[in-house]
């Protein structure tokens, strides 16, 4: 059974997938696939995945993102909740480009999405701000 958590917004699909554990490794390994500016981060044990399809994001990550060791999960979660809150506000507010903000992201504070999901989501928001000349928070991103 699959429960889709959220969105396909120009470039971002953030989903919660409940999977049958038959045939699934019990390890905590994160499956990372990259194909033509498509990045998929999945952790079947946590049951969450991020799929980003946006031209240039992969190369941007390689050039701009700091190593994972630079961040804490609590920092990433705090920033992501701010980004998601503003993103969702723009979805329901007229006056914003509907091709950029067409669907809400269901990211819930207090849910442990795992470090890799938060790391990738955070960097996608920073990339999105730069690429589309949007400012989602008052923070200067750390990268």
VMD Tcl script that builds the backbone (N, CA, C; Angstrom):
set m [mol new atoms 429]
animate dup $m
set s [atomselect $m all]
$s set {name element resname resid chain x y z} {
  {N N UNK 1 A 0.853 -1.165 0.000}
  {CA C UNK 1 A 0.000 0.000 0.000}
  {C C UNK 1 A 0.899 1.227 0.000}
  {N N UNK 2 A 0.559 2.191 -0.832}
  {CA C UNK 2 A 1.349 3.411 -0.884}
  {C C UNK 2 A 0.456 4.580 -0.500}
  {N N UNK 3 A 0.993 5.468 0.307}
  {CA C UNK 3 A 0.291 6.685 0.668}
  {C C UNK 3 A 1.141 7.847 0.196}
  {N N UNK 4 A 0.669 8.556 -0.791}
  {CA C UNK 4 A 1.439 9.667 -1.332}
  {C C UNK 4 A 1.325 10.830 -0.373}
  {N N UNK 5 A 2.449 11.319 0.095}
  {CA C UNK 5 A 2.457 12.410 1.064}
  {C C UNK 5 A 2.315 13.742 0.384}
  {N N UNK 6 A 2.974 13.912 -0.769}
  {CA C UNK 6 A 2.867 15.251 -1.300}
  {C C UNK 6 A 3.150 15.400 -2.763}
  {N N UNK 7 A 4.078 16.138 -3.258}
  {CA C UNK 7 A 3.975 17.019 -4.389}
  {C C UNK 7 A 4.832 16.685 -5.584}
  {N N UNK 8 A 4.384 17.177 -6.697}
  {CA C UNK 8 A 5.208 17.261 -7.891}
  {C C UNK 8 A 5.078 18.703 -8.328}
  {N N UNK 9 A 6.019 19.526 -7.929}
  {CA C UNK 9 A 5.995 20.953 -8.219}
  {C C UNK 9 A 7.181 21.229 -9.102}
  {N N UNK 10 A 6.937 21.470 -10.342}
  {CA C UNK 10 A 7.978 21.691 -11.337}
  {C C UNK 10 A 9.084 20.677 -11.156}
  {N N UNK 11 A 9.570 20.536 -9.983}
  {CA C UNK 11 A 10.774 19.770 -9.822}
  {C C UNK 11 A 10.785 18.864 -8.623}
  {N N UNK 12 A 9.853 18.973 -7.727}
  {CA C UNK 12 A 10.006 18.327 -6.443}
  {C C UNK 12 A 8.865 17.375 -6.172}
  {N N UNK 13 A 9.189 16.168 -5.832}
  {CA C UNK 13 A 8.207 15.208 -5.362}
  {C C UNK 13 A 8.690 14.750 -4.004}
  {N N UNK 14 A 7.900 15.006 -2.996}
  {CA C UNK 14 A 8.248 14.610 -1.644}
  {C C UNK 14 A 7.165 13.640 -1.226}
  {N N UNK 15 A 7.521 12.389 -1.009}
  {CA C UNK 15 A 6.492 11.387 -0.808}
  {C C UNK 15 A 6.764 10.526 0.414}
  {N N UNK 16 A 5.699 10.012 0.952}
  {CA C UNK 16 A 5.780 9.019 2.009}
  {C C UNK 16 A 5.255 7.734 1.413}
  {N N UNK 17 A 6.077 6.722 1.413}
  {CA C UNK 17 A 5.664 5.467 0.798}
  {C C UNK 17 A 5.733 4.374 1.850}
  {N N UNK 18 A 4.603 3.816 2.203}
  {CA C UNK 18 A 4.611 2.650 3.070}
  {C C UNK 18 A 4.804 1.455 2.167}
  {N N UNK 19 A 5.781 0.633 2.489}
  {CA C UNK 19 A 6.082 -0.493 1.630}
  {C C UNK 19 A 5.944 -1.792 2.385}
  {N N UNK 20 A 5.695 -2.843 1.650}
  {CA C UNK 20 A 5.679 -4.177 2.207}
  {C C UNK 20 A 7.124 -4.559 2.493}
  {N N UNK 21 A 7.450 -5.024 3.676}
  {CA C UNK 21 A 8.827 -5.314 4.043}
  {C C UNK 21 A 9.348 -6.603 3.440}
  {N N UNK 22 A 8.499 -7.400 2.783}
  {CA C UNK 22 A 8.973 -8.623 2.149}
  {C C UNK 22 A 9.956 -8.271 1.052}
  {N N UNK 23 A 11.133 -8.835 1.123}
  {CA C UNK 23 A 12.143 -8.582 0.110}
  {C C UNK 23 A 12.895 -7.283 0.285}
  {N N UNK 24 A 12.617 -6.544 1.338}
  {CA C UNK 24 A 13.301 -5.276 1.583}
  {C C UNK 24 A 14.364 -5.495 2.642}
  {N N UNK 25 A 15.549 -5.043 2.376}
  {CA C UNK 25 A 16.637 -5.173 3.333}
  {C C UNK 25 A 16.283 -4.445 4.619}
  {N N UNK 26 A 16.663 -4.988 5.740}
  {CA C UNK 26 A 16.376 -4.338 7.016}
  {C C UNK 26 A 17.442 -3.324 7.401}
  {N N UNK 27 A 18.410 -3.107 6.528}
  {CA C UNK 27 A 19.471 -2.156 6.852}
  {C C UNK 27 A 18.957 -0.730 6.768}
  {N N UNK 28 A 19.725 0.197 7.322}
  {CA C UNK 28 A 19.376 1.608 7.280}
  {C C UNK 28 A 20.000 2.301 6.090}
  {N N UNK 29 A 20.462 1.547 5.095}
  {CA C UNK 29 A 21.125 2.146 3.954}
  {C C UNK 29 A 20.171 3.025 3.178}
  {N N UNK 30 A 20.684 4.127 2.708}
  {CA C UNK 30 A 19.901 5.049 1.897}
  {C C UNK 30 A 20.189 4.747 0.444}
  {N N UNK 31 A 19.138 4.588 -0.332}
  {CA C UNK 31 A 19.261 4.336 -1.761}
  {C C UNK 31 A 19.324 5.685 -2.465}
  {N N UNK 32 A 20.408 5.936 -3.179}
  {CA C UNK 32 A 20.562 7.208 -3.887}
  {C C UNK 32 A 20.810 6.921 -5.359}
  {N N UNK 33 A 19.909 7.397 -6.193}
  {CA C UNK 33 A 20.051 7.237 -7.624}
  {C C UNK 33 A 20.091 8.617 -8.248}
  {N N UNK 34 A 20.984 8.817 -9.208}
  {CA C UNK 34 A 21.058 10.081 -9.909}
  {C C UNK 34 A 21.060 9.793 -11.404}
  {N N UNK 35 A 20.111 10.378 -12.114}
  {CA C UNK 35 A 20.018 10.203 -13.544}
  {C C UNK 35 A 19.530 11.492 -14.166}
  {N N UNK 36 A 20.313 12.097 -15.018}
  {CA C UNK 36 A 19.923 13.278 -15.771}
  {C C UNK 36 A 19.178 14.296 -14.907}
  {N N UNK 37 A 19.830 14.846 -13.933}
  {CA C UNK 37 A 19.237 15.834 -13.036}
  {C C UNK 37 A 18.043 15.303 -12.258}
  {N N UNK 38 A 17.996 14.018 -12.050}
  {CA C UNK 38 A 16.988 13.411 -11.194}
  {C C UNK 38 A 17.719 12.819 -10.006}
  {N N UNK 39 A 17.329 13.234 -8.827}
  {CA C UNK 39 A 17.936 12.694 -7.618}
  {C C UNK 39 A 16.831 12.054 -6.794}
  {N N UNK 40 A 17.052 10.821 -6.388}
  {CA C UNK 40 A 16.094 10.105 -5.550}
  {C C UNK 40 A 16.815 9.695 -4.279}
  {N N UNK 41 A 16.292 10.124 -3.173}
  {CA C UNK 41 A 16.805 9.732 -1.871}
  {C C UNK 41 A 15.686 8.952 -1.200}
  {N N UNK 42 A 15.955 7.724 -0.814}
  {CA C UNK 42 A 14.910 6.903 -0.206}
  {C C UNK 42 A 15.487 6.093 0.932}
  {N N UNK 43 A 14.698 5.912 1.950}
  {CA C UNK 43 A 15.046 5.075 3.079}
  {C C UNK 43 A 13.791 4.289 3.413}
  {N N UNK 44 A 13.743 3.036 2.999}
  {CA C UNK 44 A 12.538 2.238 3.188}
  {C C UNK 44 A 12.185 2.060 4.662}
  {N N UNK 45 A 13.202 2.050 5.517}
  {CA C UNK 45 A 12.922 1.886 6.942}
  {C C UNK 45 A 12.189 3.111 7.492}
  {N N UNK 46 A 12.584 4.306 7.038}
  {CA C UNK 46 A 11.898 5.524 7.470}
  {C C UNK 46 A 10.623 5.787 6.677}
  {N N UNK 47 A 10.492 5.131 5.514}
  {CA C UNK 47 A 9.311 5.214 4.674}
  {C C UNK 47 A 9.087 6.579 4.043}
  {N N UNK 48 A 10.158 7.323 3.804}
  {CA C UNK 48 A 10.050 8.616 3.151}
  {C C UNK 48 A 11.061 8.695 2.028}
  {N N UNK 49 A 10.709 9.458 0.996}
  {CA C UNK 49 A 11.648 9.665 -0.085}
  {C C UNK 49 A 11.479 11.069 -0.657}
  {N N UNK 50 A 12.549 11.530 -1.261}
  {CA C UNK 50 A 12.538 12.794 -1.974}
  {C C UNK 50 A 12.996 12.482 -3.386}
  {N N UNK 51 A 12.228 12.932 -4.357}
  {CA C UNK 51 A 12.631 12.823 -5.754}
  {C C UNK 51 A 12.651 14.234 -6.309}
  {N N UNK 52 A 13.803 14.643 -6.789}
  {CA C UNK 52 A 13.952 15.993 -7.327}
  {C C UNK 52 A 14.308 15.875 -8.793}
  {N N UNK 53 A 13.492 16.502 -9.615}
  {CA C UNK 53 A 13.725 16.516 -11.052}
  {C C UNK 53 A 13.737 17.985 -11.457}
  {N N UNK 54 A 14.904 18.555 -11.525}
  {CA C UNK 54 A 15.035 19.967 -11.891}
  {C C UNK 54 A 16.392 20.140 -12.545}
  {N N UNK 55 A 16.392 20.629 -13.761}
  {CA C UNK 55 A 17.658 20.739 -14.480}
  {C C UNK 55 A 18.637 21.606 -13.697}
  {N N UNK 56 A 19.806 21.084 -13.522}
  {CA C UNK 56 A 20.875 21.802 -12.852}
  {C C UNK 56 A 21.032 21.517 -11.376}
  {N N UNK 57 A 20.049 20.877 -10.741}
  {CA C UNK 57 A 20.138 20.666 -9.299}
  {C C UNK 57 A 21.304 19.757 -8.935}
  {N N UNK 58 A 21.482 18.678 -9.672}
  {CA C UNK 58 A 22.563 17.745 -9.380}
  {C C UNK 58 A 23.917 18.441 -9.441}
  {N N UNK 59 A 24.180 19.168 -10.505}
  {CA C UNK 59 A 25.470 19.850 -10.624}
  {C C UNK 59 A 25.597 20.973 -9.598}
  {N N UNK 60 A 24.501 21.635 -9.287}
  {CA C UNK 60 A 24.502 22.664 -8.249}
  {C C UNK 60 A 24.901 22.048 -6.906}
  {N N UNK 61 A 24.325 20.897 -6.582}
  {CA C UNK 61 A 24.659 20.216 -5.318}
  {C C UNK 61 A 26.139 19.884 -5.257}
  {N N UNK 62 A 26.683 19.401 -6.360}
  {CA C UNK 62 A 28.099 19.032 -6.379}
  {C C UNK 62 A 29.003 20.245 -6.200}
  {N N UNK 63 A 28.598 21.377 -6.750}
  {CA C UNK 63 A 29.413 22.595 -6.665}
  {C C UNK 63 A 29.214 23.359 -5.365}
  {N N UNK 64 A 28.009 23.424 -4.855}
  {CA C UNK 64 A 27.669 24.389 -3.811}
  {C C UNK 64 A 27.444 23.816 -2.414}
  {N N UNK 65 A 26.917 22.618 -2.320}
  {CA C UNK 65 A 26.539 22.092 -1.000}
  {C C UNK 65 A 27.769 21.751 -0.166}
  {N N UNK 66 A 27.691 22.116 1.093}
  {CA C UNK 66 A 28.754 21.725 2.027}
  {C C UNK 66 A 28.601 20.251 2.369}
  {N N UNK 67 A 29.648 19.663 2.906}
  {CA C UNK 67 A 29.550 18.248 3.293}
  {C C UNK 67 A 28.455 18.051 4.342}
  {N N UNK 68 A 27.914 16.870 4.368}
  {CA C UNK 68 A 26.843 16.563 5.317}
  {C C UNK 68 A 27.271 16.809 6.758}
  {N N UNK 69 A 28.538 16.604 7.036}
  {CA C UNK 69 A 29.037 16.772 8.405}
  {C C UNK 69 A 28.949 18.225 8.886}
  {N N UNK 70 A 28.749 19.158 7.985}
  {CA C UNK 70 A 28.647 20.567 8.351}
  {C C UNK 70 A 27.324 20.876 9.054}
  {N N UNK 71 A 26.303 20.094 8.794}
  {CA C UNK 71 A 24.955 20.358 9.287}
  {C C UNK 71 A 24.548 19.382 10.373}
  {N N UNK 72 A 23.608 19.814 11.194}
  {CA C UNK 72 A 22.948 18.903 12.115}
  {C C UNK 72 A 21.530 18.682 11.601}
  {N N UNK 73 A 20.958 17.569 11.973}
  {CA C UNK 73 A 19.589 17.301 11.542}
  {C C UNK 73 A 18.630 18.335 12.120}
  {N N UNK 74 A 18.866 18.770 13.349}
  {CA C UNK 74 A 17.960 19.762 13.948}
  {C C UNK 74 A 18.022 21.099 13.201}
  {N N UNK 75 A 19.202 21.501 12.732}
  {CA C UNK 75 A 19.318 22.717 11.928}
  {C C UNK 75 A 18.509 22.573 10.642}
  {N N UNK 76 A 18.702 21.454 9.940}
  {CA C UNK 76 A 18.009 21.231 8.675}
  {C C UNK 76 A 16.497 21.176 8.872}
  {N N UNK 77 A 16.050 20.510 9.922}
  {CA C UNK 77 A 14.612 20.431 10.197}
  {C C UNK 77 A 14.031 21.805 10.478}
  {N N UNK 78 A 14.740 22.611 11.255}
  {CA C UNK 78 A 14.252 23.961 11.574}
  {C C UNK 78 A 14.127 24.815 10.325}
  {N N UNK 79 A 15.113 24.749 9.462}
  {CA C UNK 79 A 15.055 25.526 8.212}
  {C C UNK 79 A 13.980 24.984 7.277}
  {N N UNK 80 A 13.885 23.669 7.180}
  {CA C UNK 80 A 12.901 23.086 6.275}
  {C C UNK 80 A 11.480 23.436 6.680}
  {N N UNK 81 A 11.190 23.478 7.959}
  {CA C UNK 81 A 9.828 23.837 8.382}
  {C C UNK 81 A 9.532 25.281 7.996}
  {N N UNK 82 A 10.537 26.155 8.064}
  {CA C UNK 82 A 10.332 27.545 7.638}
  {C C UNK 82 A 10.111 27.627 6.130}
  {N N UNK 83 A 10.934 26.904 5.379}
  {CA C UNK 83 A 10.775 26.898 3.927}
  {C C UNK 83 A 9.410 26.338 3.524}
  {N N UNK 84 A 9.031 25.211 4.104}
  {CA C UNK 84 A 7.760 24.579 3.754}
  {C C UNK 84 A 6.584 25.477 4.121}
  {N N UNK 85 A 6.650 26.125 5.272}
  {CA C UNK 85 A 5.570 27.024 5.692}
  {C C UNK 85 A 5.376 28.147 4.686}
  {N N UNK 86 A 6.464 28.766 4.262}
  {CA C UNK 86 A 6.368 29.847 3.280}
  {C C UNK 86 A 5.922 29.320 1.923}
  {N N UNK 87 A 6.460 28.182 1.524}
  {CA C UNK 87 A 6.059 27.567 0.255}
  {C C UNK 87 A 4.548 27.347 0.236}
  {N N UNK 88 A 4.031 26.720 1.294}
  {CA C UNK 88 A 2.603 26.423 1.363}
  {C C UNK 88 A 1.757 27.695 1.414}
  {N N UNK 89 A 2.272 28.735 2.065}
  {CA C UNK 89 A 1.556 30.012 2.081}
  {C C UNK 89 A 1.433 30.563 0.669}
  {N N UNK 90 A 2.480 30.422 -0.111}
  {CA C UNK 90 A 2.460 30.924 -1.493}
  {C C UNK 90 A 1.536 30.108 -2.381}
  {N N UNK 91 A 1.355 28.843 -2.078}
  {CA C UNK 91 A 0.436 28.000 -2.849}
  {C C UNK 91 A -0.995 28.525 -2.716}
  {N N UNK 92 A -1.368 28.939 -1.518}
  {CA C UNK 92 A -2.758 29.353 -1.278}
  {C C UNK 92 A -2.987 30.851 -1.437}
  {N N UNK 93 A -1.928 31.628 -1.673}
  {CA C UNK 93 A -2.037 33.073 -1.809}
  {C C UNK 93 A -1.946 33.451 -3.280}
  {N N UNK 94 A -2.911 34.224 -3.735}
  {CA C UNK 94 A -2.833 34.670 -5.127}
  {C C UNK 94 A -1.697 35.679 -5.270}
  {N N UNK 95 A -1.230 35.841 -6.479}
  {CA C UNK 95 A -0.155 36.783 -6.727}
  {C C UNK 95 A 1.197 36.130 -6.903}
  {N N UNK 96 A 1.294 34.837 -6.632}
  {CA C UNK 96 A 2.540 34.103 -6.840}
  {C C UNK 96 A 2.407 33.254 -8.094}
  {N N UNK 97 A 3.515 32.995 -8.726}
  {CA C UNK 97 A 3.552 32.219 -9.959}
  {C C UNK 97 A 3.045 30.805 -9.688}
  {N N UNK 98 A 1.892 30.472 -10.240}
  {CA C UNK 98 A 1.295 29.162 -9.976}
  {C C UNK 98 A 2.069 28.018 -10.625}
  {N N UNK 99 A 2.918 28.323 -11.592}
  {CA C UNK 99 A 3.738 27.248 -12.153}
  {C C UNK 99 A 4.891 26.888 -11.208}
  {N N UNK 100 A 5.227 27.786 -10.297}
  {CA C UNK 100 A 6.247 27.487 -9.283}
  {C C UNK 100 A 5.626 26.906 -8.021}
  {N N UNK 101 A 4.482 27.414 -7.644}
  {CA C UNK 101 A 3.839 27.024 -6.384}
  {C C UNK 101 A 2.455 26.463 -6.685}
  {N N UNK 102 A 2.404 25.224 -7.159}
  {CA C UNK 102 A 1.106 24.692 -7.537}
  {C C UNK 102 A 0.529 23.683 -6.553}
  {N N UNK 103 A 1.352 23.089 -5.711}
  {CA C UNK 103 A 0.860 22.117 -4.742}
  {C C UNK 103 A 1.567 22.288 -3.405}
  {N N UNK 104 A 0.842 22.008 -2.333}
  {CA C UNK 104 A 1.425 22.117 -1.000}
  {C C UNK 104 A 2.367 20.952 -0.714}
  {N N UNK 105 A 3.297 21.202 0.193}
  {CA C UNK 105 A 4.211 20.173 0.686}
  {C C UNK 105 A 3.755 19.811 2.095}
  {N N UNK 106 A 3.510 18.541 2.324}
  {CA C UNK 106 A 3.083 18.081 3.641}
  {C C UNK 106 A 4.296 17.592 4.427}
  {N N UNK 107 A 5.001 18.543 4.995}
  {CA C UNK 107 A 6.177 18.271 5.811}
  {C C UNK 107 A 5.774 18.629 7.228}
  {N N UNK 108 A 5.796 17.663 8.114}
  {CA C UNK 108 A 5.272 17.857 9.460}
  {C C UNK 108 A 6.400 17.996 10.469}
  {N N UNK 109 A 6.361 19.080 11.215}
  {CA C UNK 109 A 7.345 19.281 12.271}
  {C C UNK 109 A 7.203 18.161 13.293}
  {N N UNK 110 A 8.325 17.630 13.724}
  {CA C UNK 110 A 8.315 16.562 14.716}
  {C C UNK 110 A 8.406 15.160 14.128}
  {N N UNK 111 A 8.215 15.031 12.820}
  {CA C UNK 111 A 8.366 13.736 12.163}
  {C C UNK 111 A 9.830 13.578 11.775}
  {N N UNK 112 A 10.408 12.425 12.062}
  {CA C UNK 112 A 11.809 12.171 11.726}
  {C C UNK 112 A 11.885 11.647 10.300}
  {N N UNK 113 A 12.171 12.532 9.365}
  {CA C UNK 113 A 12.309 12.146 7.962}
  {C C UNK 113 A 13.710 11.613 7.664}
  {N N UNK 114 A 14.590 11.715 8.610}
  {CA C UNK 114 A 15.962 11.260 8.417}
  {C C UNK 114 A 16.851 12.383 7.915}
  {N N UNK 115 A 18.136 12.212 8.136}
  {CA C UNK 115 A 19.093 13.255 7.787}
  {C C UNK 115 A 19.155 13.510 6.287}
  {N N UNK 116 A 19.262 12.450 5.479}
  {CA C UNK 116 A 19.434 12.626 4.038}
  {C C UNK 116 A 18.243 13.316 3.381}
  {N N UNK 117 A 17.045 12.986 3.815}
  {CA C UNK 117 A 15.851 13.649 3.276}
  {C C UNK 117 A 15.900 15.134 3.613}
  {N N UNK 118 A 16.204 15.461 4.859}
  {CA C UNK 118 A 16.268 16.860 5.271}
  {C C UNK 118 A 17.400 17.611 4.575}
  {N N UNK 119 A 18.535 16.975 4.417}
  {CA C UNK 119 A 19.697 17.579 3.750}
  {C C UNK 119 A 19.352 17.924 2.294}
  {N N UNK 120 A 18.768 16.983 1.598}
  {CA C UNK 120 A 18.426 17.190 0.194}
  {C C UNK 120 A 17.313 18.211 0.041}
  {N N UNK 121 A 16.289 18.132 0.873}
  {CA C UNK 121 A 15.184 19.086 0.803}
  {C C UNK 121 A 15.671 20.506 1.076}
  {N N UNK 122 A 16.500 20.680 2.095}
  {CA C UNK 122 A 17.053 21.987 2.412}
  {C C UNK 122 A 17.798 22.562 1.210}
  {N N UNK 123 A 18.647 21.760 0.617}
  {CA C UNK 123 A 19.424 22.248 -0.514}
  {C C UNK 123 A 18.558 22.499 -1.744}
  {N N UNK 124 A 17.495 21.736 -1.887}
  {CA C UNK 124 A 16.599 22.035 -3.007}
  {C C UNK 124 A 15.974 23.420 -2.823}
  {N N UNK 125 A 15.548 23.734 -1.615}
  {CA C UNK 125 A 14.959 25.057 -1.381}
  {C C UNK 125 A 15.957 26.175 -1.686}
  {N N UNK 126 A 17.209 25.997 -1.281}
  {CA C UNK 126 A 18.240 27.000 -1.561}
  {C C UNK 126 A 18.458 27.113 -3.076}
  {N N UNK 127 A 18.544 25.978 -3.746}
  {CA C UNK 127 A 18.676 25.953 -5.202}
  {C C UNK 127 A 17.484 26.646 -5.867}
  {N N UNK 128 A 16.288 26.318 -5.403}
  {CA C UNK 128 A 15.059 26.907 -5.942}
  {C C UNK 128 A 15.079 28.428 -5.808}
  {N N UNK 129 A 15.491 28.919 -4.631}
  {CA C UNK 129 A 15.570 30.366 -4.420}
  {C C UNK 129 A 16.501 31.020 -5.438}
  {N N UNK 130 A 17.639 30.410 -5.652}
  {CA C UNK 130 A 18.611 30.975 -6.592}
  {C C UNK 130 A 18.139 30.878 -8.040}
  {N N UNK 131 A 17.697 29.711 -8.440}
  {CA C UNK 131 A 17.337 29.479 -9.844}
  {C C UNK 131 A 16.142 30.326 -10.280}
  {N N UNK 132 A 15.137 30.422 -9.421}
  {CA C UNK 132 A 13.909 31.115 -9.796}
  {C C UNK 132 A 13.807 32.516 -9.193}
  {N N UNK 133 A 14.895 32.987 -8.595}
  {CA C UNK 133 A 14.957 34.311 -7.993}
  {C C UNK 133 A 13.799 34.538 -7.005}
  {N N UNK 134 A 13.648 33.591 -6.101}
  {CA C UNK 134 A 12.615 33.628 -5.076}
  {C C UNK 134 A 13.301 33.684 -3.713}
  {N N UNK 135 A 12.711 34.380 -2.780}
  {CA C UNK 135 A 13.242 34.425 -1.417}
  {C C UNK 135 A 12.169 33.852 -0.506}
  {N N UNK 136 A 12.416 32.677 0.027}
  {CA C UNK 136 A 11.413 31.994 0.854}
  {C C UNK 136 A 11.563 32.296 2.351}
  {N N UNK 137 A 12.780 32.651 2.777}
  {CA C UNK 137 A 12.992 33.003 4.192}
  {C C UNK 137 A 13.929 34.208 4.243}
  {N N UNK 138 A 14.087 34.726 5.435}
  {CA C UNK 138 A 15.003 35.859 5.614}
  {C C UNK 138 A 16.435 35.391 5.872}
  {N N UNK 139 A 16.625 34.089 5.995}
  {CA C UNK 139 A 17.951 33.539 6.294}
  {C C UNK 139 A 18.847 33.545 5.061}
  {N N UNK 140 A 20.122 33.733 5.313}
  {CA C UNK 140 A 21.119 33.488 4.272}
  {C C UNK 140 A 21.496 32.024 4.393}
  {N N UNK 141 A 21.377 31.286 3.305}
  {CA C UNK 141 A 21.632 29.849 3.389}
  {C C UNK 141 A 23.085 29.524 3.726}
  {N N UNK 142 A 23.258 28.407 4.412}
  {CA C UNK 142 A 24.583 27.882 4.722}
  {C C UNK 142 A 24.935 26.847 3.681}
  {N N UNK 143 A 25.904 27.164 2.879}
  {CA C UNK 143 A 26.436 26.168 1.945}
  {C C UNK 143 A 27.826 26.539 1.546}
}
mol reanalyze $m
mol bondsrecalc $m
mol representation Tube
mol addrep $m
